[in-house]
Amino acid sequence: MNNKRAFNLGACCLLAFMLMFTAAGCGDKIIFPEPPVKYTVSVENGTGGGEFKKDKTCTVTATVPEGKAFSKWTAGGEEVSRENPYTFTVSGNTQLTAVVGTPYLLTVDGGKINGTAEMEAQIVGGESVSIAAKSTAAKAFLYWQISGSGAKIYDNPYTFTLTADTAATAVFDEVCLISVDGGQVFLPGSPEGAARSMRIDMGGECTILSGDAPAGQKFAYWYYIDENKAQVKISEAAEYTFSVTASRKIYAKFEYYYVVTVVNGHINGDETLSAAEIWANASVTVTADIPAEKGFAYWEVNGAGVSTSSVYTFKVTENITVTAVFSDFIQLETPKNDTNQMFTKKTSGYSDMIVEFDRQKDGTGGRKTVFTEGADYVIFYLYTSTDAAKEDHVGMFKMLQTVQGGAAVIRTMDNALSISIGSTPGDYYFDRVKNDVFYALIAAAVGASYSPTQGYYVAAQVKAAASTIYQDSGISEIGTSVIKRS
């Protein structure tokens, strides 16, 4: 039974084969698939080789010892790649060699290396390298300068073997384009050739000249726009000559201005300048030229006083005439210095003495201050006797208002030591005169000759504000009040 089944199975297979042969036709062949083609990739000085099927990719990596650098892959002595790792499609048996060696730095100014965009590269010593500079209509190549060599190399591209760190510089015959907005450019001394733009050799000179300004404006300065889109001012001269270092568009800046005229004075410190064109919204300073026999009173504009300072600074917003007005001198009143007036000590009704600095009497018996119009500060002179000559003072200190019409201080002349004094104009005083600070101020005012057992007497003088019609008062009589520490 088993033999019969085996026979039937074999017969069936033979029948199937015959039917297939018959269906194919007597003239057709049966094609069986070929086995895959394989190639060998061998690597010297690297890894990644082996057996690969056709059209498969292979990646090889160079082995680079410390202190060395990869240069390129070669096959049969020909360069195939400078990539590391290097990936390629296998199309046959391949023998790759990684070329490694001592690296040298090549830098190129004005050119590129080996047809790439690189201007700096590590190149293995002994390898051939090519550098190329690009010429343009405005920048024609002249020659190469190679570090360590004074020779000029005129080849471009230039191919050589690298044996050391090397710097190569391309030298060009450059022509720069100078264009002007708001003016013209020409070669120095040749204004007849002026134009809106001109080509000029690098390092050559050119002159730019501003054009007519719009109504109400005048030329302010030349400028260009840098790579950060910022204005770079070049010159304030309307006609300006300079050496050309780059192609550039240059703009003329025009701005609004007003005319300032000064009568009896001058402008911005220039004693010869009585009228000037000043930029709109700029500040200007006018100074009065004060006659010897007169004093300065005020500045006048359109019949109205604008300042009592002989040096007056203001912002210019229109055409303006400023007139210095002078007057006869007015001498300030000499302060009285008798009992209970300009300078005195008071003890009655107080637990300690006080010093009064500014308590004069007016015509009605009321209090009157020395800080009248024109007064700047008061000087107190110290004497060792009421009979001393007024010029024989042994020291001095001053009193001034820290707020106009308000608080006041007494200070040494060098402002090194000061004391606030109380109340209001006409009633300035210092409480508790035994205070160490007050006597320290007196000691500083007298200096090295000061003695705490010496009695010091006081006279006063009102000093006028500078450059006004007011003059200093005389020095008062020396008062009888004495300042004595012990």
C-alpha positions as CSV (number, residue, x, y, z in Angstrom):
1,M,0.0,0.0,0.0
2,N,2.8,2.5,0.9
3,N,4.7,1.6,-2.3
4,K,1.6,2.4,-4.4
5,R,1.2,5.8,-2.7
6,A,4.8,6.6,-3.4
7,F,4.4,5.7,-7.1
8,N,1.3,7.8,-7.4
9,L,3.1,10.9,-5.8
10,G,6.0,10.6,-8.2
11,A,3.7,10.2,-11.2
12,C,1.9,13.3,-10.2
13,C,5.1,15.4,-9.9
14,L,6.3,14.1,-13.3
15,L,2.9,15.0,-14.9
16,A,3.0,18.5,-13.4
17,F,6.5,19.1,-14.7
18,M,5.4,17.9,-18.2
19,L,2.4,20.1,-18.2
20,M,4.5,23.1,-17.3
21,F,7.0,22.4,-20.0
22,T,4.2,22.0,-22.5
23,A,2.6,25.3,-21.4
24,A,5.9,27.1,-21.8
25,G,6.2,26.0,-25.4
26,C,8.8,24.0,-27.0
27,G,11.1,26.9,-28.0
28,D,11.1,28.7,-24.6
29,K,13.8,28.5,-21.8
30,I,13.4,28.4,-18.1
31,I,15.5,31.2,-16.4
32,F,16.7,30.7,-12.9
33,P,17.8,33.8,-10.7
34,E,21.6,34.4,-10.6
35,P,23.4,34.6,-7.3
36,P,24.2,38.2,-6.0
37,V,27.5,39.9,-7.1
38,K,29.9,40.8,-4.2
39,Y,33.0,43.0,-4.1
40,T,35.7,43.5,-1.6
41,V,36.7,47.0,-0.2
42,S,40.2,47.0,1.3
43,V,41.3,49.9,3.6
44,E,44.8,51.0,4.4
45,N,45.3,53.4,7.4
46,G,41.6,53.1,8.3
47,T,38.6,51.0,9.1
48,G,35.3,50.1,7.4
49,G,36.3,47.7,4.6
50,G,34.9,44.2,3.9
51,E,32.7,42.4,1.4
52,F,29.7,44.3,0.0
53,K,27.0,43.5,-2.5
54,K,27.0,45.6,-5.7
55,D,25.4,49.1,-5.3
56,K,25.5,48.9,-1.5
57,T,27.0,51.9,0.4
58,C,30.2,51.6,2.4
59,T,31.6,54.0,4.9
60,V,35.4,54.1,5.7
61,T,37.1,56.1,8.5
62,A,40.7,57.1,8.5
63,T,42.8,56.2,11.6
64,V,44.7,59.4,12.5
65,P,47.5,59.2,15.1
66,E,47.9,61.9,17.7
67,G,49.7,64.9,16.2
68,K,48.8,64.0,12.7
69,A,46.0,65.0,10.4
70,F,43.9,63.4,7.6
71,S,44.5,64.6,4.1
72,K,42.6,62.5,1.6
73,W,41.5,59.1,0.4
74,T,43.3,57.7,-2.7
75,A,42.6,54.7,-4.9
76,G,45.2,53.6,-7.3
77,G,47.2,56.7,-6.5
78,E,44.3,59.0,-7.5
79,E,42.5,61.2,-5.0
80,V,38.8,60.2,-4.5
81,S,37.7,62.2,-1.5
82,R,38.8,64.6,1.3
83,E,35.9,63.6,3.5
84,N,36.5,61.6,6.7
85,P,34.5,59.5,7.2
86,Y,33.9,58.8,3.5
87,T,30.7,57.1,2.2
88,F,30.4,55.8,-1.3
89,T,28.5,53.2,-3.4
90,V,30.3,50.0,-4.1
91,S,30.7,49.2,-7.8
92,G,33.7,46.9,-7.8
93,N,36.7,45.7,-5.8
94,T,38.3,48.8,-4.3
95,Q,41.6,49.5,-2.5
96,L,41.4,52.7,-0.5
97,T,44.3,54.4,1.3
98,A,43.9,57.1,3.9
99,V,46.7,59.7,3.5
100,V,47.8,61.2,6.9
101,G,50.7,63.3,7.9
102,T,52.0,66.4,9.8
103,P,49.4,69.2,9.6
104,Y,50.2,72.7,8.6
105,L,48.0,75.8,8.7
106,L,47.3,77.6,5.5
107,T,45.5,81.0,5.6
108,V,44.5,82.9,2.6
109,D,43.6,86.6,2.5
110,G,41.7,87.5,-0.6
111,G,41.3,84.0,-2.0
112,K,40.0,80.5,-1.5
113,I,41.6,77.1,-1.0
114,N,41.4,74.0,-3.3
115,G,38.3,75.3,-5.1
116,T,36.3,75.5,-1.8
117,A,34.9,78.5,0.0
118,E,37.5,78.0,2.8
119,M,40.1,80.7,3.6
120,E,41.8,78.7,6.3
121,A,42.6,75.0,6.4
122,Q,44.8,72.4,7.9
123,I,46.9,70.8,5.1
124,V,49.1,67.7,5.5
125,G,52.7,68.5,4.8
126,G,54.0,67.4,1.4
127,E,50.5,67.7,-0.2
128,S,49.8,69.9,-3.2
129,V,47.4,72.8,-2.5
130,S,45.9,75.3,-4.8
131,I,44.8,78.9,-4.0
132,A,42.8,81.2,-6.2
133,A,41.8,84.8,-6.0
134,K,38.8,86.2,-7.9
135,S,39.2,89.3,-10.1
136,T,36.3,91.7,-10.8
137,A,36.0,94.9,-12.9
138,A,36.7,96.9,-9.7
139,K,39.3,94.6,-8.3
140,A,41.9,93.1,-10.6
141,F,44.4,90.5,-9.2
142,L,48.0,91.5,-9.3
143,Y,50.1,88.9,-7.4
144,W,50.4,86.7,-4.3
145,Q,52.5,87.5,-1.3
146,I,53.6,84.3,0.5
147,S,54.8,84.4,4.1
148,G,58.6,83.7,4.4
149,S,59.2,84.8,0.8
150,G,59.7,88.2,-0.7
151,A,58.9,87.0,-4.1
152,K,55.7,88.0,-5.9
153,I,53.7,85.0,-7.4
154,Y,51.7,86.1,-10.5
155,D,50.0,82.7,-11.1
156,N,46.3,82.6,-10.3
157,P,45.4,79.9,-9.3
158,Y,48.7,79.1,-7.7
159,T,49.5,75.5,-6.9
160,F,52.4,74.6,-4.5
161,T,53.5,72.0,-1.9
162,L,52.9,72.9,1.7
163,T,55.9,72.3,4.0
164,A,55.2,74.8,6.9
165,D,52.5,77.0,8.3
166,T,51.8,79.5,5.5
167,A,49.9,82.7,5.0
168,A,49.1,83.9,1.5
169,T,47.8,87.4,0.6
170,A,46.3,88.3,-2.7
171,V,47.2,91.8,-3.8
172,F,44.7,93.6,-6.1
173,D,44.7,96.7,-8.2
174,E,41.4,98.0,-6.8
175,V,39.1,100.6,-8.3
176,C,36.5,102.0,-5.9
177,L,33.2,103.6,-6.7
178,I,32.5,106.8,-4.8
179,S,28.9,108.1,-5.2
180,V,27.5,111.2,-3.6
181,D,23.9,112.0,-2.5
182,G,23.5,115.8,-2.1
183,G,26.7,116.8,-3.8
184,Q,29.4,115.9,-6.3
185,V,32.8,114.2,-6.4
186,F,35.9,115.1,-8.4
187,L,39.6,114.5,-8.4
188,P,41.4,117.1,-6.2
189,G,42.0,120.3,-8.2
190,S,39.7,119.3,-11.0
191,P,36.2,120.5,-10.1
192,E,35.3,120.8,-13.8
193,G,35.1,117.0,-13.9
194,A,32.6,116.8,-11.0
195,A,30.0,114.1,-11.1
196,R,27.5,112.3,-8.9
197,S,29.8,109.3,-8.9
198,M,33.3,108.4,-9.9
199,R,35.6,105.4,-10.1
200,I,38.9,106.1,-8.2
201,D,41.9,103.8,-7.6
202,M,42.3,102.4,-4.2
203,G,44.5,104.7,-2.1
204,G,43.8,107.6,-4.4
205,E,42.3,110.9,-3.3
206,C,39.0,112.5,-4.2
207,T,37.1,115.7,-3.2
208,I,33.4,115.8,-2.3
209,L,31.5,119.1,-2.5
210,S,28.0,119.7,-1.1
211,G,25.2,120.9,-3.3
212,D,22.7,123.7,-2.6
213,A,20.8,123.3,0.7
214,P,17.0,123.3,0.8
215,A,15.3,126.5,1.9
216,G,16.0,127.4,5.6
217,Q,18.7,124.7,5.9
218,K,22.5,124.5,5.4
219,F,25.1,121.8,5.1
220,A,25.8,120.0,8.4
221,Y,28.1,117.1,7.7
222,W,29.0,114.2,5.4
223,Y,28.2,110.6,6.5
224,Y,27.8,107.0,5.2
225,I,25.8,104.1,6.4
226,D,27.8,101.2,7.9
227,E,27.1,97.5,8.0
228,N,25.0,97.9,11.1
229,K,22.8,100.6,9.3
230,A,24.2,103.3,11.6
231,Q,25.3,106.8,10.4
232,V,29.1,107.3,10.5
233,K,30.0,111.0,10.3
234,I,33.0,111.8,8.0
235,S,33.4,115.6,8.1
236,E,31.7,118.9,8.8
237,A,33.5,120.6,5.9
238,A,31.3,121.2,2.9
239,E,34.3,120.6,0.6
240,Y,36.3,117.6,1.9
241,T,39.3,115.8,0.4
242,F,40.1,112.2,1.6
243,S,42.0,109.1,0.6
244,V,39.8,106.3,-0.9
245,T,39.9,103.0,1.0
246,A,36.6,101.4,-0.2
247,S,33.7,101.8,-2.5
248,R,31.1,104.0,-0.6
249,K,28.0,106.0,-1.0
250,I,28.3,109.3,0.9
251,Y,25.4,111.5,2.0
252,A,25.3,115.2,2.6
253,K,23.3,116.1,5.7
254,F,21.4,119.4,5.7
255,E,19.7,120.8,8.8
256,Y,17.6,123.8,9.8
257,Y,19.3,126.8,11.4
258,Y,18.6,130.3,12.8
259,V,20.7,133.5,13.0
260,V,21.7,134.7,16.4
261,T,22.8,138.3,16.7
262,V,24.4,139.8,19.8
263,V,24.6,143.5,20.6
264,N,27.3,144.5,23.1
265,G,28.5,141.0,23.4
266,H,29.9,137.9,21.6
267,I,28.9,134.3,20.8
268,N,30.3,131.0,22.1
269,G,33.4,132.4,23.6
270,D,34.6,134.0,20.3
271,E,35.2,137.7,21.0
272,T,35.1,138.5,17.3
273,L,31.8,136.8,16.7
274,S,28.6,139.0,17.1
275,A,26.4,137.0,14.7
276,A,26.2,133.4,13.8
277,E,24.1,130.7,12.2
278,I,23.1,128.2,14.9
279,W,21.4,124.9,14.4
280,A,17.8,124.7,15.3
281,N,17.3,123.6,18.9
282,A,21.0,123.8,19.6
283,S,22.3,125.7,22.7
284,V,24.2,129.0,22.3
285,T,26.1,131.0,24.9
286,V,26.3,134.8,24.7
287,T,28.8,136.8,26.8
288,A,28.4,140.5,27.5
289,D,31.3,142.8,26.6
290,I,31.1,145.0,29.7
291,P,32.6,148.5,29.5
292,A,35.1,149.4,32.2
293,E,32.9,152.2,33.6
294,K,29.7,150.3,33.6
295,G,28.2,147.2,35.1
296,F,26.1,144.5,33.4
297,A,22.3,144.8,34.1
298,Y,20.5,142.2,32.0
299,W,20.0,140.7,28.5
300,E,17.1,142.0,26.5
301,V,15.1,140.4,23.7
302,N,12.4,142.4,22.0
303,G,12.4,145.0,24.8
304,A,12.0,142.4,27.6
305,G,14.7,141.3,30.1
306,V,15.6,137.6,29.8
307,S,18.6,137.1,32.1
308,T,20.6,139.0,34.7
309,S,23.7,136.8,34.1
310,S,26.4,138.3,31.9
311,V,27.0,134.8,30.5
312,Y,23.7,133.6,29.2
313,T,23.0,130.2,27.6
314,F,19.7,129.4,25.8
315,K,18.2,127.1,23.1
316,V,17.8,128.6,19.6
317,T,14.3,128.2,18.2
318,E,14.1,131.3,16.0
319,N,16.1,134.1,14.5
320,I,16.9,136.3,17.5
321,T,18.8,139.4,18.6
322,V,20.0,139.6,22.1
323,T,21.2,142.9,23.6
324,A,23.4,143.4,26.7
325,V,22.1,146.3,28.8
326,F,24.6,148.1,31.1
327,S,24.1,150.6,33.9
328,D,26.1,152.7,36.4
329,F,27.5,150.7,39.3
330,I,25.5,150.4,42.5
331,Q,27.5,149.8,45.6
332,L,25.9,147.5,48.2
333,E,25.2,149.0,51.6
334,T,27.9,148.4,54.2
335,P,26.4,146.3,57.0
336,K,26.2,147.8,60.5
337,N,27.9,145.8,63.2
338,D,26.9,147.4,66.4
339,T,25.1,145.8,69.3
340,N,22.3,143.3,68.4
341,Q,22.8,143.9,64.7
342,M,25.1,142.3,62.1
343,F,27.2,140.1,64.4
344,T,26.7,139.8,68.1
345,K,26.5,137.2,70.9
346,K,23.3,137.1,73.0
347,T,22.8,135.4,76.3
348,S,19.7,136.9,77.9
349,G,16.8,134.4,78.0
350,Y,18.9,131.5,76.7
351,S,20.4,128.6,78.5
352,D,23.5,129.1,76.3
353,M,24.9,131.9,74.2
354,I,23.9,132.3,70.5
355,V,25.5,134.2,67.7
356,E,23.4,136.4,65.4
357,F,24.8,136.8,61.9
358,D,22.1,138.9,60.0
359,R,19.9,141.0,62.2
360,Q,20.0,144.7,61.1
361,K,17.2,147.2,61.6
362,D,15.3,149.0,58.9
363,G,13.9,152.6,59.2
364,T,11.0,151.4,61.2
365,G,13.0,149.3,63.7
366,G,12.1,146.0,61.9
367,R,14.6,143.4,60.9
368,K,16.5,143.9,57.6
369,T,18.8,141.4,55.8
370,V,22.1,142.0,54.0
371,F,21.0,139.7,51.2
372,T,19.4,142.5,49.2
373,E,19.4,142.5,45.4
374,G,22.9,142.0,44.0
375,A,24.3,140.5,47.2
376,D,26.1,137.1,46.6
377,Y,27.5,136.3,50.0
378,V,29.0,137.9,53.2
379,I,32.6,137.8,54.4
380,F,33.3,138.0,58.1
381,Y,36.9,139.2,58.9
382,L,38.5,138.2,62.3
383,Y,40.7,140.5,64.3
384,T,42.5,140.3,67.6
385,S,41.7,143.9,68.5
386,T,38.8,146.4,67.8
387,D,41.5,148.9,67.1
388,A,43.1,146.9,64.3
389,A,43.3,148.2,60.7
390,K,40.6,146.6,58.5
391,E,43.2,145.1,56.2
392,D,45.0,143.4,59.2
393,H,42.5,140.6,59.7
394,V,43.9,137.3,60.9
395,G,41.3,135.1,59.3
396,M,37.9,135.1,57.5
397,F,34.9,132.9,56.8
398,K,31.7,133.5,54.8
399,M,27.9,133.3,55.1
400,L,25.7,132.4,52.1
401,Q,22.2,131.3,51.4
402,T,21.8,127.7,50.3
403,V,18.3,128.5,49.1
404,Q,17.5,131.9,47.7
405,G,15.6,133.8,50.4
406,G,15.7,130.8,52.7
407,A,18.2,128.7,54.6
408,A,21.8,129.8,55.1
409,V,25.2,128.4,56.2
410,I,28.5,129.7,57.4
411,R,31.6,128.1,55.8
412,T,35.4,128.4,55.8
413,M,36.6,130.1,52.6
414,D,37.7,126.7,51.1
415,N,34.3,125.2,51.9
416,A,36.0,122.5,53.9
417,L,33.9,123.1,57.0
418,S,30.3,124.4,57.2
419,I,27.5,124.9,59.8
420,S,23.8,125.5,59.1
421,I,22.4,128.6,60.6
422,G,18.8,129.0,61.5
423,S,15.7,131.1,60.9
424,T,15.1,133.4,57.9
425,P,16.8,136.4,56.1
426,G,17.2,139.2,58.7
427,D,17.3,136.6,61.5
428,Y,20.1,134.2,60.8
429,Y,21.7,132.9,64.0
430,F,23.6,129.9,65.4
431,D,22.6,128.4,68.7
432,R,24.9,127.1,71.5
433,V,28.2,128.8,70.5
434,K,30.2,126.7,72.8
435,N,29.6,123.9,70.3
436,D,33.0,122.3,69.3
437,V,32.0,122.6,65.6
438,F,31.7,126.4,65.7
439,Y,35.1,126.8,67.4
440,A,36.6,124.3,64.9
441,L,35.3,126.6,62.1
442,I,36.9,129.7,63.8
443,A,40.2,127.8,64.3
444,A,40.2,126.8,60.6
445,A,39.4,130.4,59.5
446,V,42.4,131.7,61.6
447,G,44.8,128.9,60.8
448,A,48.0,128.0,62.5
449,S,48.0,131.1,64.7
450,Y,44.6,130.3,66.3
451,S,44.6,130.3,70.1
452,P,41.5,129.3,72.2
453,T,42.4,131.9,74.8
454,Q,42.6,134.7,72.3
455,G,39.5,136.9,71.8
456,Y,38.5,137.5,68.1
457,Y,36.5,140.4,66.9
458,V,34.4,140.6,63.7
459,A,33.8,143.0,60.8
460,A,31.6,142.1,57.8
461,Q,31.5,142.9,54.0
462,V,28.7,142.1,51.5
463,K,30.1,140.7,48.3
464,A,28.3,141.4,45.0
465,A,27.3,138.8,42.4
466,A,29.9,138.7,39.7
467,S,29.5,140.6,36.4
468,T,26.5,142.7,37.6
469,I,26.0,146.4,38.2
470,Y,26.5,145.9,41.9
471,Q,29.8,146.4,43.7
472,D,31.0,145.1,47.0
473,S,30.1,147.0,50.1
474,G,32.8,148.5,52.3
475,I,34.0,146.6,55.3
476,S,32.0,147.4,58.4
477,E,33.4,148.7,61.7
478,I,34.9,146.1,63.8
479,G,32.3,145.0,66.4
480,T,32.7,144.7,70.1
481,S,31.4,141.2,70.5
482,V,34.3,138.8,71.1
483,I,34.6,135.1,70.2
484,K,36.7,133.3,72.8
485,R,36.7,129.6,73.6
486,S,38.1,129.9,77.2
